[in-house]
Amino acid sequence: MARVRRIITLQLAGGVRAINPLWLEGGVRLPLAGSEFPAGPQLVVGLSTGFEL
């Protein structure tokens, strides 16, 4: 699972530059829900949520 998350992190990291608004929206809404993870994973969760929204 950790390896998959890391791969997704890299893929989403590349898309962050192209989709800053979604990154901001997802990042703002998910810090509370992703408080269990460090800063890096929080961004990943925020990105995935941003794409879903």
PyMOL commands that place a pseudoatom at each C-alpha (Angstrom):
pseudoatom trace, name=CA, resn=MET, resi=1, chain=A, elem=C, hetatm=0, pos=[0.000, 0.000, 0.000]
pseudoatom trace, name=CA, resn=ALA, resi=2, chain=A, elem=C, hetatm=0, pos=[2.806, 2.423, 0.880]
pseudoatom trace, name=CA, resn=ARG, resi=3, chain=A, elem=C, hetatm=0, pos=[4.453, 1.893, -2.479]
pseudoatom trace, name=CA, resn=VAL, resi=4, chain=A, elem=C, hetatm=0, pos=[1.222, 2.589, -4.315]
pseudoatom trace, name=CA, resn=ARG, resi=5, chain=A, elem=C, hetatm=0, pos=[0.709, 5.785, -2.338]
pseudoatom trace, name=CA, resn=ARG, resi=6, chain=A, elem=C, hetatm=0, pos=[4.220, 6.951, -3.174]
pseudoatom trace, name=CA, resn=ILE, resi=7, chain=A, elem=C, hetatm=0, pos=[3.644, 6.361, -6.883]
pseudoatom trace, name=CA, resn=ILE, resi=8, chain=A, elem=C, hetatm=0, pos=[0.342, 8.256, -6.736]
pseudoatom trace, name=CA, resn=THR, resi=9, chain=A, elem=C, hetatm=0, pos=[2.138, 11.035, -4.886]
pseudoatom trace, name=CA, resn=LEU, resi=10, chain=A, elem=C, hetatm=0, pos=[4.625, 11.436, -7.717]
pseudoatom trace, name=CA, resn=GLN, resi=11, chain=A, elem=C, hetatm=0, pos=[1.928, 11.324, -10.391]
pseudoatom trace, name=CA, resn=LEU, resi=12, chain=A, elem=C, hetatm=0, pos=[-0.250, 13.867, -8.604]
pseudoatom trace, name=CA, resn=ALA, resi=13, chain=A, elem=C, hetatm=0, pos=[2.768, 16.025, -7.808]
pseudoatom trace, name=CA, resn=GLY, resi=14, chain=A, elem=C, hetatm=0, pos=[3.261, 16.482, -11.552]
pseudoatom trace, name=CA, resn=GLY, resi=15, chain=A, elem=C, hetatm=0, pos=[-0.402, 17.416, -11.971]
pseudoatom trace, name=CA, resn=VAL, resi=16, chain=A, elem=C, hetatm=0, pos=[-0.326, 19.905, -9.121]
pseudoatom trace, name=CA, resn=ARG, resi=17, chain=A, elem=C, hetatm=0, pos=[1.458, 22.435, -11.306]
pseudoatom trace, name=CA, resn=ALA, resi=18, chain=A, elem=C, hetatm=0, pos=[-1.246, 22.138, -13.952]
pseudoatom trace, name=CA, resn=ILE, resi=19, chain=A, elem=C, hetatm=0, pos=[-4.149, 22.138, -11.499]
pseudoatom trace, name=CA, resn=ASN, resi=20, chain=A, elem=C, hetatm=0, pos=[-3.385, 24.567, -8.697]
pseudoatom trace, name=CA, resn=PRO, resi=21, chain=A, elem=C, hetatm=0, pos=[-7.041, 25.469, -7.882]
pseudoatom trace, name=CA, resn=LEU, resi=22, chain=A, elem=C, hetatm=0, pos=[-8.032, 21.845, -7.254]
pseudoatom trace, name=CA, resn=TRP, resi=23, chain=A, elem=C, hetatm=0, pos=[-4.880, 21.335, -5.210]
pseudoatom trace, name=CA, resn=LEU, resi=24, chain=A, elem=C, hetatm=0, pos=[-5.731, 24.305, -3.026]
pseudoatom trace, name=CA, resn=GLU, resi=25, chain=A, elem=C, hetatm=0, pos=[-9.355, 23.242, -2.553]
pseudoatom trace, name=CA, resn=GLY, resi=26, chain=A, elem=C, hetatm=0, pos=[-8.445, 19.643, -1.723]
pseudoatom trace, name=CA, resn=GLY, resi=27, chain=A, elem=C, hetatm=0, pos=[-5.526, 20.707, 0.466]
pseudoatom trace, name=CA, resn=VAL, resi=28, chain=A, elem=C, hetatm=0, pos=[-7.672, 23.094, 2.480]
pseudoatom trace, name=CA, resn=ARG, resi=29, chain=A, elem=C, hetatm=0, pos=[-10.478, 20.625, 3.087]
pseudoatom trace, name=CA, resn=LEU, resi=30, chain=A, elem=C, hetatm=0, pos=[-8.318, 17.621, 3.935]
pseudoatom trace, name=CA, resn=PRO, resi=31, chain=A, elem=C, hetatm=0, pos=[-5.758, 18.732, 6.516]
pseudoatom trace, name=CA, resn=LEU, resi=32, chain=A, elem=C, hetatm=0, pos=[-8.249, 17.832, 9.267]
pseudoatom trace, name=CA, resn=ALA, resi=33, chain=A, elem=C, hetatm=0, pos=[-9.200, 14.458, 7.815]
pseudoatom trace, name=CA, resn=GLY, resi=34, chain=A, elem=C, hetatm=0, pos=[-5.574, 13.671, 6.940]
pseudoatom trace, name=CA, resn=SER, resi=35, chain=A, elem=C, hetatm=0, pos=[-4.144, 14.776, 10.269]
pseudoatom trace, name=CA, resn=GLU, resi=36, chain=A, elem=C, hetatm=0, pos=[-3.078, 11.157, 10.819]
pseudoatom trace, name=CA, resn=PHE, resi=37, chain=A, elem=C, hetatm=0, pos=[-0.516, 11.453, 8.019]
pseudoatom trace, name=CA, resn=PRO, resi=38, chain=A, elem=C, hetatm=0, pos=[2.556, 13.703, 7.686]
pseudoatom trace, name=CA, resn=ALA, resi=39, chain=A, elem=C, hetatm=0, pos=[2.521, 16.801, 5.497]
pseudoatom trace, name=CA, resn=GLY, resi=40, chain=A, elem=C, hetatm=0, pos=[3.393, 14.849, 2.330]
pseudoatom trace, name=CA, resn=PRO, resi=41, chain=A, elem=C, hetatm=0, pos=[0.540, 12.305, 2.525]
pseudoatom trace, name=CA, resn=GLN, resi=42, chain=A, elem=C, hetatm=0, pos=[-1.874, 15.098, 3.489]
pseudoatom trace, name=CA, resn=LEU, resi=43, chain=A, elem=C, hetatm=0, pos=[-1.169, 16.736, 0.152]
pseudoatom trace, name=CA, resn=VAL, resi=44, chain=A, elem=C, hetatm=0, pos=[-1.687, 13.430, -1.640]
pseudoatom trace, name=CA, resn=VAL, resi=45, chain=A, elem=C, hetatm=0, pos=[-5.066, 12.919, 0.011]
pseudoatom trace, name=CA, resn=GLY, resi=46, chain=A, elem=C, hetatm=0, pos=[-5.977, 16.513, -0.759]
pseudoatom trace, name=CA, resn=LEU, resi=47, chain=A, elem=C, hetatm=0, pos=[-5.058, 16.047, -4.400]
pseudoatom trace, name=CA, resn=SER, resi=48, chain=A, elem=C, hetatm=0, pos=[-7.037, 12.864, -4.797]
pseudoatom trace, name=CA, resn=THR, resi=49, chain=A, elem=C, hetatm=0, pos=[-10.032, 14.560, -3.201]
pseudoatom trace, name=CA, resn=GLY, resi=50, chain=A, elem=C, hetatm=0, pos=[-9.603, 17.580, -5.439]
pseudoatom trace, name=CA, resn=PHE, resi=51, chain=A, elem=C, hetatm=0, pos=[-9.742, 15.412, -8.541]
pseudoatom trace, name=CA, resn=GLU, resi=52, chain=A, elem=C, hetatm=0, pos=[-12.809, 13.584, -7.281]
pseudoatom trace, name=CA, resn=LEU, resi=53, chain=A, elem=C, hetatm=0, pos=[-14.602, 16.857, -6.533]
for i in range(1, 53): cmd.bond("trace and resi %d" % i, "trace and resi %d" % (i + 1))
show_as sticks, trace
zoom trace
